[in-house]
Every structure is written in C-alpha cells, then in structure tokens.
Amino acid sequence: MNYLIKDTTKEERKNIAKKAFGISIAANERPSNEVVEIVKKYINGEIELEEVQKQVIEKYKKKEEN
C-alpha cells in the first residue's frame, strides 16, 4: 500500500494510525500526547508519514540525550 497523502483518504490514514498505535500499546508503550498530535497532522493531510517518522525519532533522540 502507498501511504502518501495523495494516495489515501483521511479515513485510510486514520486506520493506518490506529494500527500503529495498537502495535505500540501492545508493546506497553503508550504514545505521548506530542506523538498523537504529530500523527493527527498526517491524518489531516498536513504532513507525510515519512515526516511523522522523522519527527517522532527526533523527539526520542532528544529525550535520550537529556
């Protein structure tokens, strides 16, 4: 499946996010409010999934450095 905004509907992006959060929660990792807000930008078609990944990785890198 192509996950680009231009190739998905908002509903499809919402389902992609739900699956990702489900996997995260199954590993006992509840996403932070900040991560949820980043993912909402993807769902709303504001940023691509690749950018979501970059922002989330950067967030956790900064957290580890502190």
Sine and cosine of phi, psi and omega as CSV:
sin_phi,cos_phi,sin_psi,cos_psi,sin_omega,cos_omega
0.00,0.00,0.61,-0.79,0.08,-1.00
-1.00,-0.01,0.78,-0.63,-0.07,-1.00
-0.98,-0.20,0.14,0.99,0.01,-1.00
-0.91,0.42,0.54,-0.84,-0.01,-1.00
-0.83,0.56,-0.68,0.74,-0.06,-1.00
-0.91,0.41,-0.33,0.95,-0.05,-1.00
-0.96,-0.29,0.10,1.00,-0.03,-1.00
-0.72,-0.69,0.42,-0.91,0.11,-0.99
-1.00,-0.03,0.24,-0.97,0.05,-1.00
-0.86,0.52,-0.64,0.77,0.00,-1.00
-0.90,0.44,-0.66,0.75,0.04,-1.00
-0.90,0.44,-0.66,0.75,0.02,-1.00
-0.91,0.41,-0.59,0.81,0.05,-1.00
-0.90,0.44,-0.67,0.75,0.03,-1.00
-0.92,0.39,-0.61,0.79,0.07,-1.00
-0.87,0.50,-0.71,0.70,0.00,-1.00
-0.90,0.43,-0.66,0.75,0.01,-1.00
-0.87,0.50,-0.69,0.73,0.01,-1.00
-0.89,0.45,-0.68,0.73,0.00,-1.00
-0.90,0.44,-0.69,0.73,0.03,-1.00
-0.91,0.41,-0.59,0.81,0.05,-1.00
-0.88,0.48,-0.68,0.74,0.05,-1.00
-0.90,0.44,-0.68,0.73,0.00,-1.00
-0.88,0.47,-0.72,0.70,-0.02,-1.00
-0.92,0.39,-0.58,0.82,0.04,-1.00
-0.89,0.46,-0.45,0.89,0.03,-1.00
-1.00,-0.05,0.30,0.95,-0.01,-1.00
0.88,0.47,0.49,0.87,0.05,-1.00
-0.89,-0.45,0.99,-0.16,0.03,-1.00
-0.99,0.14,0.78,-0.63,-0.01,-1.00
-0.91,0.41,0.61,-0.79,0.02,-1.00
-0.95,0.32,0.27,-0.96,0.05,-1.00
-0.87,0.49,-0.59,0.81,0.02,-1.00
-0.89,0.46,-0.69,0.73,0.03,-1.00
-0.91,0.42,-0.66,0.75,0.03,-1.00
-0.86,0.51,-0.67,0.74,0.01,-1.00
-0.91,0.41,-0.61,0.79,0.05,-1.00
-0.90,0.44,-0.70,0.71,-0.01,-1.00
-0.91,0.41,-0.58,0.81,0.05,-1.00
-0.87,0.50,-0.56,0.83,0.04,-1.00
-0.89,0.45,-0.62,0.79,0.07,-1.00
-0.92,0.40,-0.74,0.67,-0.01,-1.00
-0.83,0.56,-0.64,0.76,-0.03,-1.00
-0.99,0.14,0.02,1.00,0.06,-1.00
0.98,0.18,0.36,0.93,-0.03,-1.00
-1.00,0.02,-0.56,0.83,0.01,-1.00
-0.66,-0.75,0.47,-0.88,0.02,-1.00
-0.97,0.23,0.34,-0.94,0.00,-1.00
-0.86,0.52,-0.60,0.80,0.04,-1.00
-0.86,0.52,-0.64,0.77,0.03,-1.00
-0.93,0.36,-0.60,0.80,0.08,-1.00
-0.84,0.54,-0.75,0.66,-0.01,-1.00
-0.86,0.51,-0.71,0.70,0.00,-1.00
-0.87,0.49,-0.71,0.70,-0.03,-1.00
-0.91,0.41,-0.65,0.76,0.00,-1.00
-0.93,0.38,-0.69,0.72,0.03,-1.00
-0.87,0.49,-0.71,0.70,0.00,-1.00
-0.88,0.47,-0.64,0.77,0.03,-1.00
-0.86,0.51,-0.72,0.70,-0.04,-1.00
-0.97,0.26,-0.50,0.87,0.09,-1.00
-0.89,0.46,-0.70,0.71,0.01,-1.00
-0.89,0.46,-0.63,0.77,0.00,-1.00
-0.89,0.45,-0.65,0.76,0.01,-1.00
-0.93,0.37,-0.54,0.84,-0.03,-1.00
-0.94,0.33,-0.43,0.90,-0.04,-1.00
-1.00,0.08,0.00,0.00,0.00,0.00
